[in-house]
Amino acid sequence: MRLADLPTPSLIVDSDAFVHNVATMGRAWPGRSLRPHVKAFKSTALAKELAAAGHPSFCAATPREVLGLAGAGLGEDLLLANEVLDQVKLGAMAKCGARVTIAVDSMATVAAAAASGIREVLIDVDVGCLRCGCPPDQAGRVADRARAAGLGVRGVMGYEGHLMMEPDTTKSERVEAAMASLAQAHEAVGGEVVSGGGTGTYAVNRWVTEMQAGSYTLMDTDYGRLGLPFRQAVFLWCTVISVHRGSRGWAVTDGGLKALGMDHGNPTVLGGVVLYCSDEHTTFIAPPDGLLPRVGDRVRLVPAHLDPTVAYHERLYVVDGKDVVDTWDVDLRNW
C-alpha cells in the first residue's frame, strides 16, 4: 500500500524515526534497565519491536494492557504501575501465565492483591507528583503488611511525573530531591527494584534501577519542545477538505478533536499554523511565507499528547517514505 492510499484521518509512524528513537533510548538504558511503558502506544506489535531490541520487561497502566501483553507472549516480566481494587481484573492478571507485579500504596490495595492471588508487588511512593503512592515514611509499614499477607515485595516505585517538563536549569536538582524520597522509602522496604522515571527525565534520573519511559518511541509536541534526541515519529495523516483563499485564507482537514488528544493543546500542522480544532476538523492558516494547500492535498498533524491520541485509533500504519511497510494494531485500548 502507498501512503497516498491510506484512509484519513489515520495515524502513521515514520519507520526511520522510530528505529532512531529505540536505538537512542537503548544506548542510555540498555536491556532490562529499560521497562518501556506501553500506555504511550498501546500496541503489542510495537512492544514486540522493543522486545526484539533487547527490552523484554514492560510497564503498563491498565489490566487490559497487562493481559494483552501476556496473551501476545510478552509476559516475561510485567509491571502494572497503578493501583487496582477490582478483584475480577486482579484475578485475571494473577492467572494469565505471566510474571505480573502490581503497585500497592495502602493496606486496602495490599489486601486486594493478596486476596486475588497476585504474588508480587512494588510499594508505590509519592515523590511529589500528587497522584498515587504512599508517603515515603509509610512505605516500610505497607511493605510489612504485604509480606505478612504472603506477597513478595520486589522493591519500590516512584514517578516524578511533575518534573517531566521541568526546565533544564532546575530539572536535575529537583529530580534528585524526588529520588531522595524514594531512596528513603527503599531503605525501609528493601528489594532489588527501584522503578520510575519517564521520557522527560531519562537523561538525569540515575537513581532508579529501571526506567519507565514510553513516549520516546513515537513522541509528541509536548516532549518535542524539550530538545530531546528523539525524533517525531507519529503523525495524524489528514486530507484537506476545504480551502478558503483571500486576505484571511484558511484550510480545513478531516481530523479533529475525535482523533487527537487535546489536553496538552492544539496539534501542529506541517506547513501551516493551527487556529483551532473542532470535532472532525482542524483549521489552519499558511505561515507568512507559505501557501495554502489545495483541496485533496494530504497533510501531517503532530499531536500534542501521544497517549490519548493513540487510544482514539485502531491501528498505526508504519511508513517508509511513500510506502506503507507494516500495520500495528492498537490492541491494548480500554481497561
Sequence and secondary structure as in RCSB ss.txt:
>XXXX:A:sequence
MRLADLPTPSLIVDSDAFVHNVATMGRAWPGRSLRPHVKAFKSTALAKELAAAGHPSFCAATPREVLGLAGAGLG
EDLLLANEVLDQVKLGAMAKCGARVTIAVDSMATVAAAAASGIREVLIDVDVGCLRCGCPPDQAGRVADRARAAG
LGVRGVMGYEGHLMMEPDTTKSERVEAAMASLAQAHEAVGGEVVSGGGTGTYAVNRWVTEMQAGSYTLMDTDYGR
LGLPFRQAVFLWCTVISVHRGSRGWAVTDGGLKALGMDHGNPTVLGGVVLYCSDEHTTFIAPPDGLLPRVGDRVR
LVPAHLDPTVAYHERLYVVDGKDVVDTWDVDLRNW
>XXXX:A:secstr
 BGGGS SSEEEEEHHHHHHHHHHHHHHS GGGB  BGGGT  HHHHHHHHHTT  EEEESSHHHHHHHHHTT  
SEEEE S    HHHHHHHHTSSS EEEEE SHHHHHHHHHHT  EEEEEB SSSSSS B GGGHHHHHHHHHHTT
 EEEEEEE  GGGTT  HHHHHHHHHHHHHHHHHHHHHH  SEEEE  TTTTTT  S SEE   GGGT  HHHHT
TT S    EEEEEEEEEEE STT EEEES  GGGS  TT   EETTSEEEEE SS EEEE  TT     TT EEE
EE S HHHHHHT SEEEEEETTEEEEEEE TT   
